[in-house]
Structure formats: C-alpha cells, structure tokens
Amino acid sequence: MKTTCVVVAILLALQFLYSCKKEQKTSPVQIYLTDVPALYDSVKIHIKKIEVNVFHDTTAWIPINTKDTVVNLLDLQSGVTTLIAQGVVPQGIVKEVRFVLGDDNYVVVNGASHPLHAPGTAGAELRIKIEKPLNEVFNAFVFDFDASQSITDENGIYRLDPVIILTPQLRSYL
C-alpha cells in the first residue's frame, strides 16, 4: 500500500512538472540568394556560414545549416534564386542575418580570373539588419548580393565590398 502511494505521488509530481514546463516555439527559416545582372564573365563568392540574430527571450546569434560553398552570382540573375541556408530557430524577431565569407572569392573579366580582395581577412562578416517577425509555418528570406555594386576595379586589382540587401521578393513555395 505504501509503495502504491509513493508511485502515485511520483506520477502526480511528474505530471505537475511536465505541465509547468514552458514550451519554446520554433520557426523554420530559409535563406535564398539572388543577383541583379553585372558585366562580368562570372563572380564567385565563398560563403562559409550564415547566422541569424533572433530576439526571443534574449538576443543571440544562431547558426543556420549552411553548406560551405562557392556560388557564382551570375547564375542567379533574372529571378533565379538558390537556397544557401535553412534551419529551425526560436520564434521571435530576426534582427540581423550574418554572412561569413571565405577566401575563395574571384571575378572573371574577359576570360581572365582575378582574386577579389575583401576588406579585412578571410572570414569577413557581413551583417544585414532586417527586423522581421517569424511565424511558425514558413519564413523565407531572399537576399540580393549585388555583384555590380560590390566589385570595384582599382588599376587591375579587384576589390570586394559586398552590397547585400533583403529583397521584397517572398518565396511562396517550399
């Protein structure tokens, strides 16, 4: 009898603790990339990782599943996009998105390849403020990495000063 009472008490305590547990809501996030036309043969950008800064209970940088890859921006013109990162984050407000670039960035002009010299070193971080609330079902953000405004030619030395903006284009499908 005493054992039965103890078991019942433990079960009631567990049920009480479980019912008091605060459930954290999450939101799926997808990051797409596109580009407007530029006058180069190709523009290769090395994207190492993407992180989002979400305001929930606190503000924190959250890594999003990103394949460390080199993207030819000129393949992403005329409405073409590519998925570069996706994951699940706490539901809240996305304050910023951070792109972390690698060092394998180059531009091809008239058939000749030129390295892109970025300010700072490899692992340069680019932060884009967006201030967008997340919903529970679907959140897709399309960023325009504007190659035509991001690259300058200084006497044969090509510099990369990335211009990335959140487009008003929304992804309406999965």
Stockholm file with secondary structure:
# STOCKHOLM 1.0

chainA/1-174         MKTTCVVVAILLALQFLYSCKKEQKTSPVQIYLTDVPALYDSVKIHIKKIEVNVFHDTTAWIPINTKDTVVNLLDLQSGVTTLIAQGVVPQGIVKEVRFVLGDDNYVVVNGASHPLHAPGTAGAELRIKIEKPLNEVFNAFVFDFDASQSITDENGIYRLDPVIILTPQLRSYL
#=GR chainA/1-174 SS CHHHHHHHHHHHHHHHHHHHSCCCCEEEEEEEEECCCCSSSEEEEEEEEEEEEEESSSEEEEEEEECCEEEEGGGSCTTCCEEEEEEEEESSEEEEEEEEECSCCEEEETTEEEEEECSSSTTCEEEEEEEEECCSSCCEEEEEECHHHHEEEETTEEEECCCEEECSCCCCCC
#=GC SS_cons         CHHHHHHHHHHHHHHHHHHHSCCCCEEEEEEEEECCCCSSSEEEEEEEEEEEEEESSSEEEEEEEECCEEEEGGGSCTTCCEEEEEEEEESSEEEEEEEEECSCCEEEETTEEEEEECSSSTTCEEEEEEEEECCSSCCEEEEEECHHHHEEEETTEEEECCCEEECSCCCCCC
//
